[in-house]
């Protein structure tokens, strides 16, 4: 349920909102625009919630919300990865956690999973579980997978810097490709270079304003 609708229900448990104007009700719930108040009132009436015991509904919703929050898993955010040249140092500093429903994870269990924020546009035509990579998106990385196949998307550490690219192994060299609307040349890695694969990119969590076809988290 939308937070504005929950606020209206809370007010209706204490006051007769039928006798309140839209602007007055809006002031009570912190909403400036009467049309927004009207929309959420209409949605509540369609669902028949305003005709029931508001306090009972609120308590039920709060219990449901608490249960939902407790069921979420925490994925550590370990900084930022560059989607262009490898210029961001891979210090793996914990910046916080993403709270995600277990049903939205790419596999069961969270061991080895962590998130990075994407910077740059060199992967904005990638196809990772049907989603491209825009700047500000979160990338889910499985650090247990360090032997990727050709065509996999990998988190590489190049001279100590974190980088996201599509991988191709050509035997005597590794080629890291961009998939972008821009013109980014590939990165060629010699076996003797200071290079390692730190994990496989297994999903993209779209940031606000990102891909409309992406999943909601």
Buried (B, 14 or more C-beta within 10 A) or exposed (E): BEEBBBBBBBBBBEEEBEEBEBEEBBEBBEBEEBEBBEBBBEBBEEEEBBEEEBEEBBEEBEEEEEEEEEEBBEBBBBBBBBBBBBEBBBEBEEEEBBEBEEEBBEEEEBEBBBBBBBBBBBBBEBEBEEBBBBBBBBBBBBBEBBEBEEEBBBBBBBEEBBBBBBBBBEEEEBBBBBBBEEEBEEBEBEEEEEBEBBBBBBBBBBBEEBBEEBBEB
